[in-house]
Amino acid sequence: MTLETVLGRGRSATVLHAQEGIAVKRFSDNNFLTALANYVLTGAPGPYGWSADAVAAAHHRRQLLSVLVEHWFGEKLRVANSLDFQWNEEARTYELRTEFVDGRHALLHHPFSRSRELDDLINNIMLPLQEKLQETGFDGAVWQAGKANPTATANFIHDGKGWVWIDLESGVPALFPSNPLALPFYIGKSLRHRRCLYDDVDISKLEKYLFGLSPELHQRINPHVEALAYHQAAWKALRRHQRGIEYQEKKGRITHKKAEWYWHRPFRWYAREGVRLSKVVISEAFSLPERGYLLLKELRLTEKARDAVKFVYSAEFRKKALTAHLERRIGVWEQRKQLSPEQAAELRSRLPQISSSRYFNDMGIHVLGLKILDWGLYPAALGGLVTLGKIDVATAAALTPLGGSVLRTVYSAGRMACDAASRKGERFSHAIALSVGWIPIFGNAAYPLQIACTGPTEDRKLAEFFLYDLSARFGRNIPIYGGPDSRTEHALNRLPGLRLSRTLPEP
């Protein structure tokens, strides 16, 4: 089988599209925080990459839920069914082969639409699904269905006919709810199952529920219930040290003979792991200088300094840089199917007017030009004040995160003063940018908001797009509970709509 396209990369797997129209979910342990959480709580990184029983349980759980979800929701929701699973010797991990679904995630807000798809997904699909899962014993799957898990909205896509649940396998145990009120539920289920809740199914509760279904459904479901019960029991029966041993053997780091020797010698295994982890920590510590050098090289500060100088004297450079930035962001939205080709084309058609549009020059300086000052000259200036004894180290440390706020405020105030001095009636021309620019992080939206509220009508679509994109980016970059298509991204993406007064049509 030849794999073609990477469809997405999550915290615990990469999903690829095969030529035959099959989605291949290749499990991995490359995300440091995810692997660390699993190691601390269970003794090894995510089990689907190394445990044959775990991935077999995932396969049969999908087969089972595919039938039940169809029974519960009809055409409103279905599961991307599992076809089979296999070991990938080259990547040394298991893969789950599922049905490929061509669709898109819930629409974000943008200048052409303020979609209500997310509300439909949450209220009409995810919340009822969570109730059904709890009723039937799918305790662990409640996490992937979104109970106090903001990233779970990314597990559902719309294929033009209805919603499809595409990701049913957790990356970490369900012990990190965003809402503290949900913690008793997850802790209670963990105590009931006598382990950290990790996609666990209460088989006895499930069998009681299935007793009342039709013979036809029984015939379709029973083989998968029996297989799920068998593989889940085998997977969950592994002791903590045995999970670590099996993981290291599957990764080719210890031989089968050594694995057998350690299997009944947990203290020897923990001693070995202690030595191994100590070596890793020491190695990481010694590699920090080299990694720091490579990071500085990757940041290309010299090149960015030259670009900052060009921003000062070259209007043409500012236009090209801002145009390239907006073109890149439009392309990302189009690729994510958040903008239609027609909507993307309309935004691109407005890019040539940037050089002649009021405030776009200021927007470019705020968003791109001041960055090098914030990252380089501002900290250097604070260091100089400390050296001269003008401020102490504590004050400099407190002021360092406020560099962007200070620079944006100074720039907007200067532009307002220049306009007031040279143009009659232009005293408050930059008032909105000045009132917003001081806010940490969100101050980058100062001039897009100025344009959207007071700029010429023909400029507003691009400015609004930038606002929605910037707000969504904040949500994607929030650790743990953020990410693409998460409720966090959607929530922050909606913020500009609270300020923009124009009523937009539904998609």
Order of alpha helices (4+ residues) and beta strands (2+ residues): beta-beta-beta-alpha-alpha-beta-beta-beta-alpha-alpha-alpha-beta-beta-alpha-alpha-alpha-alpha-alpha-alpha-alpha-alpha-alpha-alpha-alpha-alpha-alpha-alpha-alpha-alpha-alpha-alpha
